C-alpha cells in the first residue's frame, strides 16, 4: 500500500526560551603587581592541542595571527589553572577573576589585604574589592528565584566580576520597571547597578537534516537538507504560507513553495532564530556532513534520516520511477529498499556525504521492511534556485573563466541536464543533476561530458 510519510501531531506544546543578560557594581579599590602569563613547553603543548578550526576562527574574529592565537590559548590554559588553585585557597575572600591585556595577565579580586599576598605568590595581580563572589552570586540567585516576574523591558541580569557588582539591564525609558522588579525580588536597590541596554536576546537553533519539524501545529515531517535561507523537504508536507515549528516546538519558518503531486518537493524559509547547517542527524548522537549532491547510480548504497524511525539504509533500485498516491501521480522518484515510517517524510537521503533526496512515500515499515521512494534533491535546487549548504572537506579549486563566454563551473551551483560550463580550458555539458561534482574528477562521467578544449 502506497502512502505519504507524514504524521499528525497530537498536543504540540509551545516552547518559550529565556536568555541571560548582565548586572554589576563598582570595584572599591585596586592594588597590585603586574605579572605576566608567559608560555612554557607545557603551555605550548596546550596551544598546539587547539583544533585548526578554533585557531582559524580566533584569527578571523579576534584579529590575531596564527602565532598570537596559539600563544593566547596557552596563556588562558595557565590562567585557568591558577584561578582554580586560588579559588580554593582564598575561599570566602575570593571575588572572582578575569584576564586583561590580550590575556597577558590574570587579575584576581579579593576582599582583604592579606589574601592579596597569596594572589601575588601565585603569579596573578590582586584587586581589592568590597564584595566576595559568594555575596554577588547570592544576590543574583535571589533575582533568579523571581525571574518569572521580570518584565520584557528587563532583558537580563548577571554578576560582573570586573566591577564587583550585579547588573540589571533595562530598555530605554523603563528604569522604573527595572527598579520595581528588583524590589519585588526583595533585593535592596543599593545592591545592584541598573544599566540601560539595547539587547533583545532570542534563542538560536540549528536547522539539521533529519530533524522533526511541525506544520501548522498538527502534522510532523522531517527536514531534508539545509539551503540558503532555510531547508528543502517533501511537497506533501505543506503548502505555501503554512507555518512551521522546529524540533523544539519553537517558531521556525514558512513554506515558500511546494509542488505535489507531479513532483514532491518544497522549501521552507526560516526566521532569524534558526541557522541552516550542512549536516544530517544520524540518530546515534552524531551528525553526517553534507559535501555535495552528486547523484548515485542504481545499485548504490543509500541511507536516510527521519524523525520517526531514525537512521536506516538500503540500496537504490530504480531511478525516474512514477508512483500513484491517493492525491495523484508523482514522477521522477527514486525507488529503494530502505524502510521508512509516517513522520519520516521530507527527511534526508545520502550516499556517503552526497545528498541524494528527500523522503516521499512508500509501503511497509521498519519492523517488516518495505519499499521507500525519495524525491531527488537536485531538481528541487534547480526548480527554486536554491543553493545547498555544505560543510566539511575541502572544496575544489576555483575554475578558470573564459571559454567563449561560458559560465565557469561553480561548486555551489545546482546544474541540470543541458547546462554547459567551462572548466580548466574545456567545455563541459551537464548530463544529469549535480551540485559540487567537479567536471574532471574521477566518476564525473556520470554527470558531465567533456566537449573538448575551448
N, C-alpha and C positions, 0 to 999 in steps of 0.2 A: 504494500500500500504506500503510495507516494504521499508525502506531507511536507509542509513547511516546518522548519525547526525554530519556531518562536514559542514562547510560553507566557501565560498570563501571570502577572504579579498580584499576589493577594496580600493586602495590608502593607503597602510601602510606607516606611517611616521617613519623615523628613529630618535630615541631619543638619544641625547648625554647628558651627565651629567658633571657638573663641581664640583670640590671639593675645599674646603678652606684649606689653609696652613697658615704659620705664618711669621710676621716681627716685629722687635723690636729694641729699642735704650737704651743706658746705663743710669742707675739711677745717679742722681747728688750727693746726699749725704744721709746719714742715721742718724737718731737720735732715741732715744726712750727708753720707759719703756717697760717692758715685763709683760703684764697682761694676765692671763690665762682665758680660757673659761670653767669655772667649771660647773658641772651639777647641776641642781635643780630639784625638783619634776616635774615642768612643762616640763623641758627638758627630764627627764626620760620618761614621757608620750610620748614625740615626738619620742624618740628612740624606745619605745615599739610599736609605730604605724607602724614602718617599717615592711614590709612583711617578712615572714620567708625565702622566696626565695631571697630577696635582702640581708638579713643578711648572708645567706649561701654563696651567690656569693662573698660578701665582704671578708668573711673568706678565701675563695678559692683563690681569685685574689689579695687581698691586704695583705695576710699573717697575718690576725687578728684572735684573739679568738672571741667567741660569745660575750663576755662581752665588748671587745675592739670595736667591730663593733657597738654594741648598743650605747656605750658612744660616739663614733666618730660622729654618726648621730646626737646625742643630741647636741654636740658642734657645728656642722655645722648648725643646726637649729638656735641656738643662734647667730652665726656669721652672718647669712643671715639677721636676724632681725636688728642687729647692723649696718650692712652695708647699709641697706635700709634707716635707720634713718640718717646716716652720709651723704649719697648721696645727700639728700635734704638740710641738714644743711650746708654743705661745698660748694655746688653749683659749681661755676667756678674754685675753688681751689682744687676740688676733682680730684685725679689722678688715681683712681682705688683701688682695694683691693685684698688680697689673704691670704690664710691660710698657716701656716708653722708649722713645728714640729708635724707631725701627727694630724694636725688640732687643735693643742693645743691653738694657739692664732692667732688673726686676725691682719694683717698689713694693714694700710690704707695710701696711698700716698697722699701728699698734696703739693701745690706749694708755700705756705707761712707759716712762723713760727707761726703766730697767730692761724692758723687752727689746728696746732698740739695740742694745749691745748684742743680743742673741742674733738679731737680724743682720747686723754688720758682719758678725763672725761667719755667717752662712754665705756671705758674698753678695747680699742684697742691700738696697737702700731703705732705711726705716723712714716712716712718715707718721708723726704723732697726730692722733685724731681723738675725737670725743666719744665716738660710739663704736662698740665692738661689732663685728659682723653678726654675731649671735643676736645682738639687740636689734640691728637693722632687719634681719630675717624675721624676727618676731613681729615687727611692725607690718612687714609685707604679708606675713601669714594671717594677720588679723584682717587686712584688706581682702586677702584671698577668700576668707571664710564668708565675706559679704559680697563677693564678686557678682552674684546674680542681681544685686541691686544697682550695679554700676550703669549709669545712663550711656546711650550710644555716643554721647559727646565726650566720654572718657575712654579713649582707646586702649588704655593700659596703665600699668604701674610696675616699678621694679626697684631693686637695690642698685645704686651706683656707687661702687667702692671708691672710685676716683675722687668723688666729692663727699664721701662718708655720709650719704643721705639716701632717703627713699623719695622717689619722684613719682608724682601722679600727673599724667598727661591730660590735657583738656583741649578742646577745639576753641577757635576764636569766639569770643563773647559768651563763653559758657563757664566761666570760672566759678560762678555761684553754684552751678550744678555739681562741679567737682568738689567744692567745699562741703556741700550737703552730703555727697557720697562719703567723704572722709569722716564726717561727723556721725553719719548713720552706722559706720563701721566701728564706732567707739574709739577712734584714733584722734588724739589731740592735734589741732591744726599745726602746732609748732613742731610736730614730729615728722612732717612731710614737707616736701617742696613742690609747689604747683608749677608746671611748665607748659606753656602753650605749644601746641603741636598741630601739624597738618596731616599727620598719619591717619590713614583709614585702613588698617590691616584687613586682609582677607586670606582665607585658606588657599593653598596652591596644591594642585593634584596633577598626576601624570595620566596621559592617555596611553594605553598599552594594549596591544593586540591580545585578543582572547578574554579580556576582562568583560564583566557584565555591564550593560547599561539598560536603562529603563525608559520606555516610550510612553509619554502622556500619563505616567503613573500607574499603568495597568498591564504592560507587557514587557518582557525581558528578551533582549538579544545579546550578541557578543560583538565587541569591537573587532573589525578586520585588521586594517593597517593604518598607521598614522600618516597623514598627508599635511601639506602646508595649510594650516588653519583649522585642522580637525581630523576626521578619520573617515574611511570608507567602510561600508557594511552591506548587508543584503537589502535589496529594494523592497521586499515584502515586509521588512521590519517597521517602516514608517513612510509617511507621505510628507511632501514639502510643507513646512510650518509646524510639524509635530515637534514637541519639545522632548529633550532627553535629560535624564539624571544619571550620574555616574555610578560606579560600583558601590560607592559610599552613600548613595542617595542624594548627594549634593547637586544642585542645578548645574547642568553641563553645557547644553547647546541646543541647536535647532537643525532639523533636516533642511538642507538647501535644495536637494534634487533627489528624485527617486524614480526608478523605472521597474515596473513589474505589472503584468507578465511581459513576455517578449524577451527581456533580459531580467536579471535580478540583481540590481546594484543601486547604491545610494551613497550620498555623502553628507556628513554632519559637520557644521561649523561649531566649534566650541568657544565658550566665553573665556575671559582673561584669567579665570582661576585655574584653567587646565592647560597643560603643556604637552603637545603631541611628541612622543618619543619613538625612535625606530627600534622598538623591541617588542617581543611577544611573551606573554606569561606562559611558562612551561608547566605550571601547576605542580612543581616539585620544589618550590621555594626559590626558583631562579628565573632567568629571562634568556631568550634567544634573540640575538641581534639580527636585524634585517639589513642585508648588504646590497640588495638589488631586487629585480623582478624578472630574471631570465626564466622563461617558461621551460619546464622539463618535459621530455618526450614520454610517450606511452611506455609503461614498464618501470618508470622511476618510482622510488620510494617517496612518500609524501606524508607529512604529519600535520595534524590540525589541533588548534586550541579553542576551547569553548567553555562558557561559564557554567554549563550543566555537567558535562562528562569529563572536563579537563583536557588532557593531552592524549591523543590516540593517533596511530599511524597505520598506513596501508600502502597500496600501490596505485598508480594511475592506470586505469584500464582502457578508457577511451576518451578522446577529445572531441569537441564540437558535437556533443550529444544534445538531443532535444528531449524535454521531459514535459509531460502533461500533468499539471496540478489542477485542483478544482477551480482555481481562478483563471486558468488558461495555460497555454504552452509557453515554455521558456526555452530558448535556443542557445546554442554555443556554450553549453556547460561541459565540465569535465567530470567523468564518472570514475569513482574509486571504490575500493572495497574496505575503506576505513569506516568505522561506526560513528554515529552522532546521535544526539537526542534533542528534544524540544528545549529551546533556550540557547543552543549552540549556534543558531542562525547568525550569519554575518561574521562568524569567527574566522581566525587566520588559518591559512594553509601554507606550508613551506616545504621546500626541498633544500636541505641544508640551511643556508642563510638567505635563500632566494624566495621572495614572496611569490606565491602561486595564485591564490584566490581567496574568496570568502564563501563560507558555507551557505548553500542554497536550500537543499532538502534531501530527502531520501526515504528509505524504508528500513525497518529493523531497529535495533538499539544496541547499546554497548554491553548488554548481557548475552544476547543471542547472536550478535553480529548483524551485518546488513550492508546496504549499498548507499553511498552518500555522494551527492553531486556538489561541485563548487563552481561559482562564477569566477572565471579568470580575472585577475586584478588589472592587467594592462589595459584591457578595453575600458575599465572604469576610469583609469587615469586619463586615457585619451578622450573619453566622452565628456568629461567635466574639466579638462585642462588642469589636472592636479599633479603635484609632484610628490612622489613617495619619499617619506623621511627615512633615511638610513643612518646606521651607526655602526662603529667598529670597522676594522680593516683599513687598508689604505686605498683611497680612490685612485683610479687610473690617471696617468699624467694627462694634462690638458692637451687636446689635439691641436694641430696647426690649423690656421684659417686658409682660405683660398679655394682652389679648385673651381674656378669659373663662377664664383658667386654662391656655390653650395654652402649651406649652413654647416658649421663644424659640429662633429658629434659631441654630445654632452652627456656625462654620466647621470645627470638628474632629469633628463628629458624622457618622457614616455613616447616610444616610437610605435608605429603601427605599420602593417604591410603597405608597401608602396612609397614609404618615405625614403628620401635619399640624403646622404650626408657625405662630408669629406672627412678623411682621417688618414694621417701620415702620407699625404700626397696621393691617395687613392679615393675614388668614388665608391661608396658602399650603398647598396639597395637593401632596404629592410624587407624581409620576407615573412616576419611574424612580429607579434607584440613583445616589446622588451623595454627594460629600464636598467641602465648600468652595465649592459652587455657590451664590452669593448669589441669593436668590429674585428680586430686582428688577433683576438685572444683565442686560445685553444677551445674548440667547441662552438665558436661563434658562427660556424656554418649553419647552425640550426636557426639563426635569426638574421644573419647578414650575408649578402652575396657581393663579392669583390667584383666591381665593374671595370677595374683597371686603373692605371695612373691617370692623373688629371692635372 
